[in-house]
Amino acid sequence: MIYKIRYMILPILIMGVFVLFTSGCEKEEQEDPPIDNNGGNGNEVTKVTDVDGNEYRTVKMGELEWMAENLRTKTYSNGDSIQFLGWGEWEGQDSEAYTLCPPDYFDD
């Protein structure tokens, strides 16, 4: 009888540890840090604006300035529109265009 109880407790204990580790993990939403002049780590943070009026954060590290966000513009600097292609329409495409990821693309 003790032999059966011992083998019943082990799977329950393993499942309990598994549930404990998997239920305690939650991804926290993080906000962009405020735009200031130090970037939190000694790097200068500034912002730039595209032709559509979208503002982007940039970070200057040493002599280089990097975009801290992806571009959201739909217009070239000369005023021409950037072509939109739906998800899955990229095969055979050899010119500039943009698309949007489906809403569930990054879901687990």
C-alpha positions in Angstrom: 0.0 0.0 0.0 2.8 2.4 0.9 4.4 1.6 -2.4 1.3 2.7 -4.4 1.0 5.9 -2.4 4.6 6.8 -3.0 4.1 6.5 -6.8 0.9 8.5 -6.7 2.5 11.4 -4.8 5.4 11.8 -7.2 3.3 12.7 -10.3 1.1 15.0 -8.2 4.3 16.7 -6.9 5.7 17.1 -10.4 2.4 18.5 -11.7 2.3 21.0 -8.8 5.8 22.3 -9.5 4.9 22.6 -13.2 1.7 24.6 -12.4 3.6 26.8 -10.0 6.3 27.7 -12.5 4.0 28.2 -15.5 1.3 30.2 -13.7 3.7 32.6 -12.1 5.1 33.8 -15.5 3.3 36.9 -16.8 4.7 39.4 -19.4 4.4 42.9 -18.1 3.4 45.7 -20.4 6.2 48.3 -20.5 5.7 51.9 -21.5 8.2 53.8 -23.6 10.5 55.8 -21.3 9.9 59.5 -21.4 11.9 61.4 -23.9 14.7 63.2 -22.1 18.3 64.0 -22.8 20.1 61.1 -21.1 18.3 58.0 -22.2 18.7 56.4 -18.8 22.1 55.0 -19.6 24.2 58.0 -20.6 22.9 57.9 -24.3 21.2 61.0 -25.6 17.5 60.4 -26.6 15.9 62.7 -29.1 13.0 62.5 -31.5 12.4 63.1 -35.2 9.3 63.5 -37.3 8.5 62.0 -40.7 6.6 63.6 -43.6 3.2 62.2 -42.2 3.8 63.9 -38.8 4.7 60.7 -36.9 7.2 61.2 -34.1 9.9 58.7 -33.5 12.5 58.3 -30.7 16.1 58.1 -31.6 19.1 57.2 -29.4 22.5 58.6 -30.0 25.3 56.2 -29.0 28.7 57.6 -29.5 28.8 59.2 -33.0 25.8 57.2 -34.3 22.1 58.0 -34.0 19.7 55.0 -34.1 16.0 54.8 -34.6 14.4 53.4 -31.4 11.1 52.6 -33.2 9.9 51.1 -36.5 8.8 53.6 -39.2 5.0 54.1 -39.5 5.0 56.5 -42.5 2.9 55.7 -45.6 4.4 58.5 -47.7 7.8 59.1 -49.3 9.6 62.4 -48.6 8.6 63.6 -52.1 4.9 63.1 -51.3 4.3 59.8 -53.3 2.4 57.1 -51.5 4.1 53.9 -50.5 2.3 50.9 -52.0 0.4 48.7 -49.5 0.4 44.9 -50.0 -1.9 42.6 -48.0 -0.5 39.8 -45.9 0.6 37.1 -48.3 0.8 39.3 -51.4 4.6 39.6 -51.3 5.5 36.7 -53.6 7.1 38.0 -56.8 7.1 41.6 -55.5 10.3 43.5 -56.4 9.4 47.1 -55.6 9.0 49.0 -52.3 5.8 48.4 -50.3 4.6 48.0 -46.8 2.2 45.7 -45.0 0.7 45.1 -41.5 1.0 41.9 -39.6 -2.3 40.1 -38.9 -3.7 40.9 -35.4 -3.0 37.3 -34.2 0.5 37.0 -35.8 2.4 37.3 -32.5 -0.1 35.3 -30.3 1.3 32.2 -28.7 
